[in-house]
Amino acid sequence: MEEENLVKKTCRELGITQKELAERIGVSRVSINEWANNKTPTPKWAEKTIKLLSEVEELQTFKNSIKNLIKSDRNILLSLEN
């Protein structure tokens, strides 16, 4: 089974366009498009950068979930006190 293209997978998982991915990692949209369509191999530095971007986004999502959970718990406690 062939591994999914990193650029396409990252864009899908983060809900961003190839143009947005290009802006986030500091490359041209053309480069991203070539990597996504396997016209040129994705450089190792770009693979690492894209993977780090995904990890940062996942951590931010986790952090926001925890904040929302704490906020929700506070609201529940406040409503119980009244």
Number of C-alpha atoms within 10 A of each C-alpha: 3 4 6 10 13 15 25 18 13 19 18 12 12 13 11 12 15 21 16 14 22 18 13 12 13 11 13 13 16 12 17 23 17 14 19 20 13 12 10 12 12 18 10 9 9 16 14 12 15 20 15 12 17 16 12 12 14 14 12 12 12 12 12 12 12 12 12 12 12 12 12 12 12 12 12 11 11 10 9 8 7 5
